[in-house]
Amino acid sequence: MKEELKAICLSWEKLRLVYNGVLVLESVSLFFLLGMHDWVTPYFYLVILPVLAVIANVCFTLGPVVEGYVFFLGFHRSYLRWVLFVPGMLFAIFLALMTLGGMAFGQGMDDF
């Protein structure tokens, strides 16, 4: 049991690298494509962006938690990791796009 839980956690930590890498690439690309690097203040880079990154990683943590519970309950979970990861990754990409796009086009975050 302990080895299986360790394997679950290690697998998800490898996926966390992919998750964060994709979100960083998306964010950096949007910053430059939308011209945000010209007007975003240091407050955004030093406070807002790290807070958003922590929130994204807290949401990511739901994946291994759910898979761990399913393991404890004894259910078959062969595709569960991908069923959780792929839609979660797509949703995170969408949220980052909406957040940064909203900022770039003046949808309520004028002070950043």
N, C-alpha and C positions, 0 to 999 in steps of 0.2 A: 504494500500500500504506500509506504513512504517513498519508494523508488518511483512509483507511478505519479505521485503528486510532484515529485521533483522534476520528472520528465515533462509534466504539464506546464510547470512554471518556466522551465528552461525554454520550451517551445514558444511560449508566449513572449518571453523576453527577446527572443530572436525576431519575432514578429513586431515587437515594439520598435526595434531599430528600423525596420521597413516603414512602419507607421510614421515615426518621427521624421525619417528621411523624406518621405513623400510630402508631408506637411511643410517641412522647411523649404523644399524645392518649390512647392506651389506658392508659398508665401513670398519668397524672394522673387520669384518670377512675376507675381502680381504686383509687388512693390515697384518693380522697374517697368513693367508693361503699362501700369496705370499711372506712372509718374509720381507715385506717393513718396519716393525717397527725397523729393525736393521740398516737401512741406510738412512731413511728419516730424514732431518734436522729439527730443531725447526722452521725455517723459513716456512716450509711447514705447520706445525701445527698451527702456529700463524698468518700466512698471507694467504697462498694459500687456505687452507681448509675452513676458514671462508668466503673468497670471493666466493668460489664455493657454499657454503651453502646459501649465500645471493642470488646468481644467481638462484639457484634451487627454492628458495622461491618466487622470483620475477616471475619466470615462472609459479609456482603454482597459483599465484594470477590471472592469466588469466582465471582460472576456474570460480571463483565467478563473475568476470567482465562479462564474456560471459553469464552466467546464469542470471545476473541482466539485461543485455540488452535484452535478450530473454523475460524476464518477462515484461519489459517496452513495448516491441513490441506486447505483448499480445498472444504470441504463446504458445502452449501446451509444457510443459517441464518436464513431469513426469520421463523420463529416462535420461534426458540431463546431470544431475550431474554425473551419472555413466558412460555415454558415454564420458564425458570429463575426469573424474578422472582415470578410469582404464587404458586407453591408455596412458595418461600422466604419470601415475605411472610407467607403463612398460617402457616407453621411458626414464624416469629418471633413472630407474634401469640399463637400457642398457648404458646410457651415463656414469654413475658412473663406471660401469664395464669396459667400454672402456678407460676411463680416468685413473683409477687406474691400470688396466692391462697394458696399454701403458707405464705408468711410471715404473711398475715393470719389464717390459721386454725391457726397454731402448729405447722407441720410442720418443725421443726428449725432455725429461725433465730430463736431466742428473744432473742438478745443485740442485736438491731438496733432 
